[in-house]
C-alpha cells in the first residue's frame, strides 16, 4: 500500500469512528430521555395504585372535549 492509500484508509477509519461516536451519543441522549419518561410514568402508576390520586375524574371523550371547550375534537 502506498503512503497516500494508507492515509486515505486512516482518514476513512477516523471518519467512520466519528460517525459511530455521534450515533452512540444520540442513542445515549434518547435513552436518558426515555428513562426520565418511564420513571415519571412509573411514579404516576404507583401513586394511582396507592390511592394517592383520589382527585382523578373518569369521563368520556365527549365530556373531556366539553371541558376543553373543543366539541369538534380538533387537534392543535
HELIX and SHEET records of a PDB file:
HELIX    1   1 UNK A    3  UNK A   49  1                                  47    
HELIX    2   2 UNK A   61  UNK A   67  1                                   7    
END                                                                             
